[in-house]
Each structure stands twice: as C-alpha cells, then as structure tokens.
Amino acid sequence: MRKTSLLRSTLCLGLVFGLLGSVGCSDDDDSLSNPAPGSPALPSMSTMTMDLSFFGIGGVGAAPAAAELPVATGTKTNWINAATRALFVQLTFYDAFEEPIAAFAAAAHSIPQQQADGSWLWTFIFVEDEIDYGIFLYGQVVDDHVAWRMEVSNNNPALPLDHFVWFDGESMLDDTAGFWQFYMPVLSPPVLADIVSAATPGLQSVRMDWQNVGIGEHGLNVLVNEVGSAEEGDVLAFYQSPTASTIGYHDEDMQEDHNITWYPDGSGSITVPDYNNGQSACWDVGQEDIACP
C-alpha cells in the first residue's frame, strides 16, 4: 500500500509532537479511566488499533523492528510471511496515526473538567524546546451517543497550529459502535496573520469505523477518504473474536484483496496476490506449513 499522501500530515505533525512518541500506547492503555463523576466513558484503544499480539507485534508505538521477527526455517514460511505482512501494516499504515493515537491516550489519562455547554474537556499540556503544546479532547453526550473532538495547538512559528481538529467522531452510549474521522492540517506560510486568525483548517484523510459485537468480539474498518489521494478508497479491516481473527486489506487502485486469518489454537492462513500464486497458504497449531483444508 502506498502511503505518501497519508504521511504528509504525519510528517508535519510528527515534527510538532515528537514528544508523544515517548508517551506511546501500550497494552495497558486499552481501558481508559474516567475519574470525574458524570463524565462520558472514553472508548478503549481497541477502537483505533489492532491486536497483533499473535504475531509478537506490540501496539502502536511499540511494534518490534523487522529484524526481531523469527527467521524462516523452511517449515514455517507461511506463518513468517503472514507475520511480516502484519508488521508491515503496523509500521506503514499505522505510522500515519501514531501521534494522534498517542495524544488520545495521553489526554485521556488526565482528569476531565465539565464545560459551560455541558461538554467535558480532557487536557494535556507540555513544553519542549521552549515551545508550548496543548492537546484538548472534548466529549459531549448527544442523545444516544457521545460526540468527540480532539484539538491541538502550539506556538511554534515554523509550524503553527491553532486548535486544529486532529480527529473527531462518535461513540454509542452502550459502547456498541462508533467512528473516528482523522484530518490533516492545511498549513500556510507562517505569517503573523495566520497565527492569530481562526482555527487551523483541515482536510479529511482517514475514517475508522468500529463495532463491539459481543464479549471479546469487535471489528475495525479503516477507509482512506482523502479526496484525490493515490490511496483513496483503500480499506483495512480488522476483526477479532474468541474463535478467529482476521486482517483484510483492499487496494482500490489495483483491485486486489489481501487476507490473513488466525485461530486461538495457533493455526491460520494467508491469501494474497503475490504469494503462493495467489492461493491460500496455511500453517498448523505449531505454525508449521501444511496443505490447506
């Protein structure tokens, strides 16, 4: 998958929020607390990230280097190929979201304050290299759902951001479904008029829709909706349940579909156009290559 246009916003914001890499998102961040009585429940990190622990891959911000993957022995080549591709997804596709996801985790661990309009505000403020940074996460109950919005600001004259909406979204009050819409900033040359004007505008880049179907069963669907980008229409789908987990990727431009499936007993399969002549390749409970059923 080509990520040049998706990464444009990350390259800019990565320079601005480099410190967030040290905050990161670990497996312990999945359940986020709400210490203020009456504040809306925060969606878990699973609404933004995939669980690839089956392949020994940590969460966003904690993925191992490719060199840490096991070396193919000639008997586990199918599983190794699947693990390598899963890692590639983590390092390339999710590289475009590491900073906003880390910002969400950082802000979500602060104590929210109720605002005059009834919304709740989680705030994370830090200073790096004498530049002030602010992350503001808003949540407000609207009928049967919570409306979310994360804004970021700084006083960096090189890359000024004024309450730029990094992402917004909704989550159902019963935690059954929701979505996140990510944006990339429209950055103009840093002149004084830009710094003191209205909030930094943004363009939509990626939308994540999530569902919690039952206990231990949820899905995450990631759509590139940046109009005019080379990746527009590409879809990454992750599904996890007590009986099976899958990663699916659809390349809209090439009209290709990729699939990796694995089961609790350790077995699984991979079906991609450029491996095994496009036919399914399987492994058993010990990750040894086997003929597919």
N, C-alpha and C positions, 0 to 999 in steps of 0.2 A: 504494500500500500504506500502510495506517495503522500508525504506529509508536509510538503513545502509550504503550502498556504496555511495549513493549520498551525504550523510552528511560528508563523510570523508574529502572532500576538504573544506567544510564549517567549520568544527571543527578546522582545521588548520588555515584557513584564518580568522575565527571569532576571534581567539586569536590575530591575527595580526592587524585586523581592527575593534577592538571593539568600537572605537570612532564613526564609521559610524552609529552605532545604534542610536546615538543621532542626527545624521543628518536626517535619516529616509526618507520616501517618503509619502507625504500627497497628498490629492486630488488636492491641488493647484499646484502640480508638473507636472500635466498631460501635460500642454502646456509649453514647454521649449523655452526660448528666445534665439535668435542668434544676439547679439549686434554688431557683426562685419560685415560690408557690404561685400557681396560676399561669406560669409561662408555658407556651406550647411545647410539645415534645419535639425534640430535634430528630430528624431522620438519621438512621445509622449510616456509617461509612459504606455499607454494602449497597446503598442506593447510588453510589458513584464509582465503586471499584469492584473488581472481580477477585474471587478467591481462587488463586492458582497454587495453593499450598501443596496440592497433589504432585506438582512437578518440582517442589522445593523452591518455589518462587515466592518471595515475600510480597507485602503490599506495596502500593505506590510509594515511591521514595525509599523502598527497601529492597528492590529487586537485585538479585545477585548478578555479577558480571557473567558474560557468556562462558568465560574460562572455568567457572565454578560448576557448570553442568557436567554430568558424567560423560566420559569419553565412550563413544560407541565401541562395543566389543565384537560386533558381528552377529550377536544373538539378541540384542535389544535395540536394533537400529530404528524400528518403527516408533517405539516409545521415545527414544532420543530425538528423533525428528519432530515428534509432537511437542516435546518439552522445549526444544529450541525455538519452534514457531510460537509457542505460548509466551516465551521470554521475549521474542521479537515484538509481539503485540504489546507487552508491558512496557518495553523500552522505547517503542516508537509511537504507537497510538497514544498511550497514556502520558508520554512525555509532555504532550500539549496541555495536560490538565494537572500536572503535579503541583504547581504553585497554587492554583485556586482551591484544590482539594486540601492541601496543607493549610491554607488560610482558613478554610472552613473548620478544620479540626482545631486550629489554634483559637479562633474566635469562639467556637462552641464550648470551650473549656473555661471561658470567662463567666462571670455572674451577670445575667441579663437584667436590664432595667426597663421598667414599663414606661412608655412614652405617653404624651398627652393625647394622642389619637387612638390609644389603646393597644398599639403595637408594642413589641418587645425588642430591645436592642442589645446584642452581644458585641463587645468592643475589644479589639486587640491593637495596642499601640506599641511601637518600638522605634528605636533610633539606631541608625547605622551610618557611619562615616559622616556624622553631623547632619544627616537628613532624617526628617520625621516621616514616619509611615503610619497610616491608620487603616484598619480593616473594620468595617461596620456591617454586621449581619442583622437584618431586620426580619421579624416573623410576626404575622398578624392573622388571627383567626377570622375567616370569612365564610360564613355558612358552614358547610361540611368539610372545609379544608383550611390549611394554613398557607398563606402566601409568603414566600421567602424572597429576599433580595440581599445580595452582598455587594457593598460598595468599597472601593479602595481609593485612598488619596495620598499624596506626598507633596513635599515642597522642593522636589528635585528640578532645578531649572533645565536640565538636559532632557528629562522625560517626565514632564509634569502631568499628574493625574488629579482631577478634582471630582471626587465622588463618582468615579467611573463604575458603572454596574458591571461587575465581573461575571455574575450569573444571577438569574432569578429562577423561580419555579414554584411548585405547589406540592403539598403532601396531604393526603386524606387524613382526617382526624382518627380514623380507625387503622391507619398505617398500612392500608392495603395497596396503595398505588400513589404515583406522583411523577413529577418530571423536573429536570433541570435544563435551563437554556443558557448556554455559555456565549459570551461575546468577546470580540477583540476590539481594542481601542482604535479610534480614528485619531491618530496623532499628527498634529500640525507642527510647523517650526516653532520652537519655544520663544514666543514673544510675550511681552507683559500682558497684552490684551487677552491672550489665550489663557494665561494662568489665572486671571481674576474674573473670567467670564463664567458662563453656566457650566454645568457638569460635563465632563469629557464624554463625548458621544461614542457609541459602539455599534458594531455590526454583528449580527448573529453568526455563530461559527459551528456549534455542535449542540445537539439536543440529546439528552439522556432521559428515557422513559423507564420507570421501574415498577415492578409489581411484587408484592408479597402474597403468594397464592395460599400458602399454608405453613405449618411448622417446618422450618428448615428448607422451604421451597420458595425460591424467588427468581425473578428474571430481570435483566438489564439490557435495554436496547439503545444503542448509540448511533445516531444518524448525523452525518455531516450535512448541514444545511447552510453552509456558506455559499451564497449565490455566486455562480461563476467560477468557483474554485475547481481545480483538477479532481478533487475528491468528492464533489457534490453528489449526493445520493448514495455514497458508500455507507454500509451498515455493519456494525459489530454487535453481535448478540451473545449474551452470556446467560446460561440457565443452570441453576443448581437445585438439587432435590436430594432427599435421602436415598434415592435409587439410581440417579445418574446426574452427570454434569456435562455441559457442552459449551464449546466456543464456536460460533459461526461467524463467518465474515463474507460479505457480498461486495465484490468490486463492480460498481455500476458501469464504469468505463469499459472494462474488459468483459463484463457479463460473466464473471466467474464466481463460484461459490466454494468456500473452504470450510471444513468441519473437523473438529476434534471432540471426541466423546470419551469419557472415562467413568468407571463404576467404583463403588465403595470397596469391592474386593481387590482392586488394583488393576483390573483388566481395562481394555479400551481399544480405540481405533482412531485412525486419521484418514481423511479423504480430501485430497487437494489436487488441483490440476497438474502440478509439476512434480508429483511424487508417485511412484508405483504405477505409472501410466494412467494416473487419474483414478485408479481403483482403490477401494478401501484396503488399508494395511492395519493389521491387528496385533495386539500383544495380550499375554495371559496375566494371571494374578501376580506373577513374578516379573512382569514387564518383558518377558521373553517373546520373540517374534513367533507368531502362529498363523496358520491359514484362517481367514475369516470364515465364520459360520455361513 
